[in-house]
């Protein structure tokens, strides 16, 4: 437990260095996990009592079949890191109808899923579900079909002490605000003829 806490502290510090202020928590199988939110997708989310569904293929590194997409609808998708970029994974599971994406890291070192290239930014455009990453050691509590709750917010604790996942599923997502376009400058008045 101390090792897992140390890893999460590293992940939170990595998130702060990246300029991200989002705090994320995941509750599954009676365990509370701190996780790192991506710098795209839902800026706030409160997803309670939703089933976990492991993606097929596990890395979401190929287009999903109709059956695989149908299995993700209305669920928290669990995907392994690797194969393709995080925005591509997020787009695939969001297009299938998943309400959130949990990426299981390939190790327990800190890593923050961030948009780093122009291509990533294009792939991330329009993603409105929360995208978080958990350390590899957390995978044990992310069992297929288990009920989980995921909260993403800008500050403070996202779980109240002793709060239990509600038996009914509920999803509340708030996409990150799109920047306002710059107003076009007013044309200068033409000088009056003399």
C-alpha positions as CSV (number, residue, x, y, z in Angstrom):
1,X,0.0,0.0,0.0
2,X,2.9,2.4,0.8
3,X,4.5,1.6,-2.6
4,X,1.2,2.3,-4.4
5,X,0.8,5.6,-2.5
6,X,4.4,6.6,-3.4
7,X,3.6,5.9,-7.1
8,X,0.4,8.0,-6.9
9,X,2.3,10.9,-5.3
10,X,4.8,10.7,-8.2
11,X,2.0,10.7,-10.7
12,X,0.3,13.7,-9.0
13,X,3.6,15.6,-9.1
14,X,4.0,14.8,-12.8
15,X,0.5,16.0,-13.4
16,X,1.3,19.3,-11.6
17,X,4.5,19.8,-13.6
18,X,2.4,19.4,-16.7
19,X,0.3,22.3,-15.6
20,X,-2.8,20.2,-15.0
21,X,-4.9,20.9,-11.9
22,X,-7.3,18.0,-12.3
23,X,-7.7,15.5,-9.5
24,X,-9.1,12.1,-10.3
25,X,-10.2,9.2,-8.1
26,X,-11.5,5.8,-9.0
27,X,-13.3,3.5,-6.7
28,X,-13.6,-0.2,-7.6
29,X,-13.9,-3.4,-5.5
30,X,-14.0,-1.4,-2.3
31,X,-10.6,0.3,-3.1
32,X,-10.0,4.0,-3.6
33,X,-7.4,4.7,-6.3
34,X,-5.9,8.1,-7.1
35,X,-5.3,8.4,-10.8
36,X,-4.0,11.0,-13.2
37,X,-6.4,12.8,-15.5
38,X,-5.5,13.6,-19.1
39,X,-5.2,17.2,-20.3
40,X,-8.1,16.6,-22.7
41,X,-11.7,15.2,-22.4
42,X,-14.1,16.0,-19.6
43,X,-12.8,18.6,-17.2
44,X,-15.2,17.4,-14.5
45,X,-17.0,14.1,-14.2
46,X,-19.0,12.2,-11.6
47,X,-19.6,8.7,-12.8
48,X,-21.2,6.5,-10.1
49,X,-22.1,2.8,-10.1
50,X,-21.0,2.0,-13.7
51,X,-19.7,-1.4,-14.8
52,X,-16.1,-1.8,-15.9
53,X,-15.6,-3.3,-19.4
54,X,-12.2,-4.4,-20.6
55,X,-11.6,-3.4,-24.2
56,X,-11.1,-5.8,-27.1
57,X,-8.5,-5.5,-28.4
58,X,-6.9,-4.8,-25.0
59,X,-4.9,-1.7,-26.2
60,X,-7.7,-0.4,-28.4
61,X,-5.0,-0.4,-31.0
62,X,-7.3,-1.5,-33.9
63,X,-10.8,-0.4,-34.8
64,X,-13.4,-2.0,-32.5
65,X,-15.7,-4.7,-33.9
66,X,-19.4,-4.1,-33.6
67,X,-19.6,-6.6,-30.7
68,X,-16.6,-5.0,-28.9
69,X,-18.2,-1.5,-29.3
70,X,-21.6,-2.7,-28.1
71,X,-19.9,-4.2,-25.0
72,X,-18.4,-0.7,-24.1
73,X,-21.7,1.2,-24.4
74,X,-22.5,3.0,-21.2
75,X,-19.5,1.5,-19.3
76,X,-16.1,2.6,-18.1
77,X,-13.6,1.2,-20.6
78,X,-10.4,-0.4,-19.3
79,X,-7.6,-0.3,-21.8
80,X,-3.9,-1.2,-21.6
81,X,-1.3,1.4,-22.4
82,X,0.6,1.1,-25.7
83,X,-0.1,0.4,-29.4
84,X,-1.6,3.8,-30.3
85,X,-1.8,7.3,-28.8
86,X,-4.1,8.0,-25.9
87,X,-6.3,10.3,-28.0
88,X,-6.8,7.5,-30.5
89,X,-7.8,5.1,-27.7
90,X,-10.1,7.7,-26.2
91,X,-11.8,8.4,-29.6
92,X,-12.4,4.7,-30.2
93,X,-14.0,4.0,-26.9
94,X,-16.0,7.2,-26.9
95,X,-17.3,6.5,-30.4
96,X,-18.4,3.1,-29.0
97,X,-20.4,4.8,-26.3
98,X,-18.1,4.3,-23.2
99,X,-18.7,7.0,-20.5
100,X,-15.0,7.1,-19.5
101,X,-11.6,5.6,-20.2
102,X,-9.3,4.1,-17.7
103,X,-5.8,3.3,-19.0
104,X,-3.7,0.8,-17.2
105,X,0.0,1.8,-17.3
106,X,2.6,-0.7,-18.3
107,X,4.5,-0.1,-15.0
108,X,4.1,1.7,-11.7
109,X,6.1,4.8,-12.7
110,X,4.5,8.2,-13.0
111,X,3.1,9.1,-16.4
112,X,0.5,11.7,-17.4
113,X,-1.6,11.1,-20.6
114,X,-1.1,14.4,-22.4
115,X,-1.5,15.8,-25.9
116,X,2.0,16.4,-27.2
117,X,1.8,16.8,-30.9
118,X,-0.4,18.5,-33.5
119,X,-1.8,15.1,-34.5
120,X,-2.6,14.3,-30.9
121,X,-4.5,17.6,-30.6
122,X,-6.5,16.8,-33.7
123,X,-7.3,13.3,-32.4
124,X,-8.3,14.7,-29.0
125,X,-10.7,17.3,-30.4
126,X,-14.2,16.4,-29.5
127,X,-13.4,13.9,-26.8
128,X,-15.9,14.6,-24.0
129,X,-15.4,11.6,-21.7
130,X,-12.9,11.6,-18.8
131,X,-9.6,9.9,-19.5
132,X,-7.4,8.7,-16.6
133,X,-4.4,6.5,-16.1
134,X,-3.7,4.1,-13.2
135,X,-0.5,2.3,-12.3
136,X,-0.1,-1.3,-13.4
137,X,-0.5,-2.6,-9.8
138,X,-4.0,-1.1,-9.7
139,X,-5.3,-3.5,-12.4
140,X,-6.1,-6.2,-9.9
141,X,-9.1,-4.2,-8.6
142,X,-10.3,-3.4,-12.2
143,X,-12.2,-6.6,-12.7
144,X,-14.4,-7.2,-15.7
145,X,-18.0,-6.3,-14.8
146,X,-17.2,-4.8,-11.4
147,X,-19.1,-1.7,-10.4
148,X,-16.9,1.4,-10.3
149,X,-17.2,5.2,-9.7
150,X,-14.9,7.8,-11.3
151,X,-14.6,11.4,-10.3
152,X,-12.6,14.1,-12.0
153,X,-12.5,17.7,-10.7
154,X,-10.3,20.7,-10.4
155,X,-9.4,20.6,-6.7
156,X,-10.1,19.0,-3.4
157,X,-11.1,15.5,-2.5
158,X,-13.4,13.9,-5.0
159,X,-14.6,11.1,-2.7
160,X,-16.1,11.8,0.7
161,X,-14.6,9.6,3.4
162,X,-16.7,6.4,3.6
163,X,-18.8,7.3,0.5
164,X,-20.0,4.2,-1.2
165,X,-20.7,3.7,-4.9
166,X,-24.4,4.2,-5.4
167,X,-26.3,1.1,-6.6
168,X,-27.8,3.0,-9.6
169,X,-25.6,4.2,-12.3
170,X,-25.4,7.9,-12.9
171,X,-23.1,9.9,-15.2
172,X,-22.5,13.6,-15.1
173,X,-19.9,15.0,-17.5
174,X,-18.8,18.5,-18.2
175,X,-16.6,18.9,-21.2
176,X,-13.7,21.3,-21.0
177,X,-14.7,24.7,-22.3
178,X,-13.7,25.5,-25.8
179,X,-11.7,28.8,-26.0
180,X,-13.7,31.7,-27.3
181,X,-12.6,32.8,-30.8
182,X,-10.9,36.2,-31.0
183,X,-13.3,38.9,-32.1
184,X,-12.5,40.2,-35.6
185,X,-11.2,43.7,-35.5
186,X,-13.6,46.4,-36.5
187,X,-12.7,47.9,-39.9
188,X,-11.3,51.4,-39.7
189,X,-13.7,54.1,-40.9
190,X,-12.9,55.4,-44.3
191,X,-11.7,59.1,-44.3
192,X,-14.4,61.5,-45.4
193,X,-13.7,63.2,-48.7
194,X,-12.8,66.9,-48.4
